[in-house]
């Protein structure tokens, strides 16, 4: 044992001498270090696929930034930015996929989607809320809560199985009866000879003693808004938008000893038809050199400008209210839009407070858009939110339960 130790000690001394003299031992170590560096460089070298992924990641990052910036740019200044705002959920998903790619590849390209992810994650709550804190208690039994419902009923007309349109008034009344709101706000209320307002009021029952309506006079196409309440209505008013079928209707509702101003709102439509959705889904724009896409974007941009002016008028009416407010309606715009930011300033969104999962209210466009809202002053607490899907309109109703703080 003593001789083996002496042998190894001698070898170590010899290696030290050779390294000091620049001998073979030093050369061996240099070769080993060089080989190691080559392997490290090889692992870090970008492949062609990595470069393609990097270009794609940069494009997604730019799109993500522009789509978020749409909240801060008025459509009257630059309408295309508002169109970009529609794509926030799409860009967020694409950025997440880029992040996964770079994590798996373990390349330096991971930093770009990672930074974009953390910058944009604050806005995820506008579209998605995880089901982590849901209270499964029976909030409907709490008599201190006020149920508020907003529903764009599309003139109470739905597609019939044999083609054409049929009245869906009875089905819409059934939805109201199933949810039983204390305050009901209806948009696109089509009061015609086929769907008279009095018939609908008879269907929803005598519980709604108080009502205020602002209906159009366009014959078979008389659009309007209506507010029905189980509580007394102390006053009301309206604001019509010239040159459109859109308007704002408000009513001062006496809830116990408090008065709440309820707004029923319908802002300028996007004018996107089912044919436009089929055109985009079928990728027909590839064959016509994008002419149809330019037409759709132009139509969206024009309506964004109109809607921006309406949003400013609505924000002014909200600010002028002497009472706490509840704003119900079809904004025809997403939570990432300039319109939503202007109208919701100082208010709270029922979905962001009590919603679960991915929030959408428009049944078209593959169920990707939340454009119907119930916003409220901070004097309320939203304890329940729902947007159940029914086939009687192209919109889902939005239903919340509020408690006065």
C-alpha positions in Angstrom: 0.0 0.0 0.0 2.9 2.3 0.9 4.6 1.6 -2.5 1.4 2.5 -4.5 1.0 5.8 -2.7 4.7 6.6 -3.5 4.1 5.7 -7.2 1.2 8.1 -7.5 2.9 10.8 -5.7 5.8 10.5 -8.2 3.4 10.7 -11.1 1.8 13.9 -9.8 5.3 15.5 -9.4 6.3 14.5 -12.9 3.1 16.0 -14.3 3.7 19.3 -12.5 7.2 19.4 -13.9 6.0 18.8 -17.5 3.4 21.5 -17.2 5.9 24.0 -15.9 8.3 23.2 -18.8 5.4 23.3 -21.4 5.7 19.6 -22.0 3.3 17.0 -23.2 1.1 17.1 -20.1 0.2 20.7 -20.8 -0.5 19.9 -24.5 -2.9 17.1 -23.5 -4.8 19.4 -21.3 -5.0 22.1 -24.0 -6.4 19.6 -26.5 -9.0 18.4 -24.0 -10.1 22.0 -23.3 -10.3 22.8 -27.0 -12.5 19.8 -27.6 -14.8 20.8 -24.7 -15.2 24.3 -26.2 -16.1 22.8 -29.6 -18.8 20.7 -28.0 -20.3 23.7 -26.2 -20.3 25.8 -29.4 -21.9 22.9 -31.2 -24.7 22.7 -28.7 -25.4 26.5 -28.9 -25.3 26.8 -32.7 -28.7 27.7 -34.2 -30.1 25.3 -36.8 -32.2 26.5 -39.8 -35.4 25.6 -37.9 -34.2 27.7 -35.0 -33.7 30.7 -37.2 -37.2 30.3 -38.7 -38.6 30.0 -35.2 -36.7 33.1 -34.2 -38.2 35.1 -37.1 -41.7 33.8 -36.2 -41.1 34.7 -32.5 -40.1 38.2 -33.4 -43.2 38.6 -35.6 -45.5 37.3 -32.8 -43.8 39.6 -30.2 -44.4 42.6 -32.5 -48.0 41.6 -33.0 -48.5 41.1 -29.3 -47.2 44.6 -28.5 -49.3 46.2 -31.2 -52.5 44.4 -30.1 -52.0 45.5 -26.5 -51.3 49.1 -27.6 -54.7 49.2 -29.3 -56.2 50.0 -25.8 -54.3 53.3 -25.8 -54.8 54.5 -29.4 -58.1 56.1 -30.4 -59.6 54.5 -33.6 -60.1 58.0 -34.8 -56.3 58.4 -34.9 -55.4 55.0 -36.3 -58.2 52.5 -37.0 -56.0 49.6 -37.9 -54.7 49.4 -34.3 -58.2 48.6 -33.1 -58.4 45.7 -35.6 -55.2 44.4 -34.1 -56.8 44.5 -30.6 -59.2 41.8 -31.7 -56.2 39.4 -32.0 -54.8 39.6 -28.4 -55.9 36.1 -27.4 -54.5 34.7 -30.6 -51.1 36.4 -30.2 -50.9 35.3 -26.6 -51.4 31.7 -27.5 -48.9 31.9 -30.3 -46.3 33.5 -27.9 -46.9 30.8 -25.4 -46.2 28.1 -28.1 -43.0 30.0 -29.0 -42.0 30.0 -25.4 -42.5 26.2 -25.2 -40.4 25.7 -28.3 -37.4 27.6 -27.0 -37.6 26.0 -23.5 -37.5 22.6 -25.2 -34.6 23.6 -27.4 -32.9 25.3 -24.5 -31.7 28.2 -26.7 -31.1 31.9 -25.9 -34.2 32.7 -28.0 -36.3 31.8 -25.0 -35.8 35.4 -23.6 -38.0 37.1 -26.2 -41.2 35.1 -25.7 -40.5 35.0 -21.9 -40.4 38.8 -21.6 -43.5 39.2 -23.8 -45.3 36.6 -21.7 -44.6 38.4 -18.4 -45.4 41.8 -19.9 -48.8 40.6 -21.3 -49.8 38.2 -18.6 -51.5 41.0 -16.6 -54.2 41.3 -19.2 -55.1 37.6 -19.3 -57.8 38.3 -16.7 -59.7 40.3 -19.3 -60.3 37.0 -21.2 -59.7 34.1 -18.9 -60.1 33.5 -15.1 -59.0 30.2 -13.6 -61.5 28.4 -11.5 -59.5 28.5 -8.3 -61.6 30.6 -5.9 -65.1 29.8 -6.9 -67.7 29.6 -4.1 -70.2 26.8 -4.7 -72.6 28.1 -2.1 -76.2 29.0 -3.1 -75.8 32.7 -3.7 -79.3 32.7 -5.2 -80.7 32.3 -1.7 -79.1 35.5 -0.5 -81.8 38.2 -0.5 -79.3 41.0 -0.2 -78.1 40.4 -3.7 -79.4 42.1 -6.8 -79.5 40.1 -10.0 -78.8 42.0 -13.2 -79.0 40.6 -16.7 -78.0 42.1 -20.1 -79.2 40.4 -23.2 -78.9 41.3 -26.9 -81.9 39.4 -28.3 -81.3 40.1 -32.0 -84.8 41.4 -32.5 -86.2 38.1 -30.9 -85.8 36.5 -34.3 -83.8 33.2 -34.8 -83.1 30.9 -37.7 -85.8 28.4 -38.4 -84.9 24.7 -39.4 -86.3 25.1 -42.8 -84.5 28.4 -43.5 -85.6 31.9 -42.9 -86.3 33.5 -39.6 -88.9 32.9 -36.9 -90.0 34.6 -33.7 -88.0 33.5 -30.6 -89.9 35.8 -28.2 -91.2 32.8 -26.2 -87.8 31.3 -25.9 -86.2 34.6 -24.8 -88.9 35.0 -22.2 -88.0 31.5 -21.0 -84.4 32.5 -20.5 -85.5 35.4 -18.4 -87.7 33.2 -16.4 -84.9 30.7 -15.8 -82.4 33.3 -14.6 -85.0 35.6 -12.8 -83.0 38.8 -12.7 -84.2 41.7 -10.6 -83.1 44.2 -13.4 -83.3 43.2 -17.0 -81.6 45.2 -19.8 -82.5 44.2 -23.4 -80.7 45.4 -26.6 -82.0 45.0 -30.1 -85.5 44.9 -28.8 -87.5 44.7 -32.0 -91.0 45.9 -31.2 -93.0 45.1 -34.4 -96.5 43.8 -35.3 -94.9 40.3 -35.2 -93.1 40.8 -31.9 -95.1 43.4 -30.0 -93.5 44.7 -26.7 -96.7 44.1 -24.8 -96.7 40.4 -25.7 -93.2 40.0 -24.3 -94.1 41.8 -21.1 -96.9 39.5 -20.6 -94.6 36.5 -21.0 -92.0 37.6 -18.5 -94.7 38.0 -15.8 -96.1 40.6 -13.5 -92.9 40.7 -11.3 -91.5 43.5 -13.5 -93.8 46.3 -12.5 -91.5 49.0 -13.7 -90.1 49.5 -17.2 -88.7 52.1 -19.6 -88.2 51.6 -23.3 -86.7 53.4 -26.2 -87.9 51.6 -29.3 -87.3 52.5 -33.0 -90.1 53.1 -35.4 -88.6 51.3 -38.4 -91.6 49.1 -39.1 -90.4 45.5 -39.2 -86.9 46.7 -38.2 -87.6 48.8 -35.2 -84.5 48.3 -33.0 -84.3 49.7 -29.5 -83.4 49.2 -25.8 -85.6 48.3 -22.8 -85.1 48.2 -19.0 -87.4 46.1 -16.8 -87.1 46.2 -13.1 -88.7 44.7 -10.0 -87.7 47.8 -8.1 -89.3 51.3 -8.6 -87.9 53.5 -11.4 -87.6 57.1 -10.1 -86.5 58.6 -13.4 -85.1 57.8 -16.9 -83.6 59.3 -20.0 -81.9 58.4 -23.2 -79.3 59.4 -25.7 -79.7 58.5 -29.4 -76.7 58.4 -31.8 -77.6 60.3 -34.9 -77.4 58.3 -38.2 -77.4 54.9 -36.5 -79.8 52.5 -34.8 -77.7 52.7 -31.6 -78.6 54.4 -28.4 -78.1 54.7 -24.6 -81.1 54.2 -22.2 -80.8 54.8 -18.5 -83.1 54.5 -15.5 -82.7 55.5 -11.8 -83.7 52.4 -9.9 -84.5 52.6 -6.2 -82.9 49.5 -4.5 -83.9 49.7 -0.9 -82.7 53.1 0.5 -80.3 53.5 -2.3 -80.7 54.7 -5.9 -78.7 53.2 -8.7 -78.5 54.5 -12.3 -78.7 51.6 -14.7 -77.5 52.1 -18.3 -78.7 49.9 -21.2 -76.3 50.4 -24.0 -76.0 49.3 -27.6 -72.9 50.6 -29.5 -72.1 50.6 -33.2 -72.0 47.1 -34.7 -68.9 45.7 -36.4 -71.0 44.9 -39.6 -69.3 41.5 -39.9 -71.7 39.0 -41.4 -71.7 35.2 -41.4 -70.4 35.4 -45.0 -67.3 37.3 -43.8 -66.6 34.7 -41.2 -66.9 31.9 -43.7 -64.6 33.8 -46.1 -61.9 34.1 -43.5 -62.4 30.5 -42.2 -62.2 29.1 -45.7 -59.0 31.0 -46.5 -60.5 32.4 -49.7 -58.5 35.6 -49.2 -55.5 33.6 -50.6 -57.1 33.3 -54.0 -58.2 36.9 -54.3 -54.9 38.5 -53.2 -56.4 39.7 -49.9 -59.0 42.0 -51.5 -61.7 40.6 -49.2 -59.5 41.0 -46.2 -59.0 44.7 -47.1 -62.7 45.1 -47.5 -63.4 43.6 -44.0 -60.6 45.6 -42.3 -61.9 48.8 -43.9 -65.4 48.0 -42.7 -64.1 47.3 -39.2 -62.0 50.5 -39.1 -65.0 52.7 -40.1 -67.2 51.2 -37.4 -64.4 51.6 -34.8 -64.3 55.3 -35.5 -68.1 55.6 -35.1 -68.0 53.5 -31.9 -65.2 55.6 -30.4 -67.4 58.7 -30.5 -70.3 56.8 -28.9 -68.0 55.4 -26.2 -66.9 58.9 -25.3 -70.5 60.1 -25.0 -71.3 57.1 -22.8 -68.3 57.7 -20.6 -69.5 61.3 -20.2 -73.0 60.2 -19.2 -71.5 57.7 -16.6 -69.3 60.5 -15.1 -72.3 62.8 -14.8 -74.4 60.3 -12.8 -75.1 61.4 -9.3 -75.5 57.8 -8.2 -73.6 54.6 -8.4 -74.0 53.0 -11.8 -74.5 49.6 -13.5 -73.7 49.6 -17.2 -75.2 46.8 -19.2 -74.9 46.3 -22.9 -73.5 45.2 -26.2 -70.3 47.3 -26.8 -69.4 45.4 -30.0 -65.8 45.5 -28.8 -63.4 43.3 -26.9 -61.8 44.0 -23.5 -58.5 44.8 -25.3 -60.1 47.7 -27.1 -59.9 51.5 -26.7 -63.7 51.6 -26.3 -63.7 49.2 -23.4 -60.9 51.1 -21.6 -62.7 54.4 -22.0 -66.1 53.2 -20.8 -64.8 51.0 -18.0 -62.6 53.7 -16.5 -63.4 53.8 -12.8 -65.8 50.8 -13.0 -65.4 47.1 -12.3 -66.1 44.3 -14.7 -68.3 41.4 -13.5 -66.3 38.8 -15.4 -63.0 40.0 -13.9 -64.5 39.8 -10.4 -66.4 36.6 -10.5 -66.2 34.9 -13.9 -64.6 31.5 -14.6 -62.8 30.0 -17.6 -62.6 31.7 -21.0 -65.1 34.6 -21.3 -67.1 35.0 -24.4 -70.5 36.3 -25.1 -70.8 36.5 -28.9 -71.7 33.1 -30.3 -70.3 33.8 -33.8 -66.7 34.0 -34.7 -66.0 30.6 -33.1 -66.9 31.8 -29.6 -63.8 33.9 -29.2 -65.2 37.3 -28.5 -66.5 38.9 -25.3 -68.4 42.0 -26.3 -71.3 42.0 -23.9 -70.7 43.4 -20.4 -72.1 44.3 -17.0 -69.8 46.9 -15.4 -70.5 48.5 -12.1 -69.3 51.2 -9.7 -67.0 50.1 -6.8 -70.0 50.6 -4.4 -71.1 47.2 -5.5 -69.4 43.8 -5.1 -70.0 41.2 -7.8 -70.3 37.8 -6.2 -71.6 35.7 -9.2 -71.2 35.9 -13.0 -72.5 33.8 -15.8 -73.0 33.9 -19.5 -74.9 30.7 -20.4 -75.2 29.8 -24.1 -78.7 29.7 -25.8 -79.6 29.3 -29.4 -82.2 32.1 -29.5 -79.8 34.9 -30.4 -76.2 35.5 -31.7 -75.3 36.7 -28.2 -75.3 35.0 -24.8 -77.0 36.7 -21.9 -74.7 38.1 -19.2 -76.0 37.6 -15.7 -74.4 38.9 -12.4 -75.4 39.1 -8.8 -74.3 42.3 -7.1 -74.2 43.3 -3.4 -74.1 46.9 -2.2 -71.0 47.3 0.0 
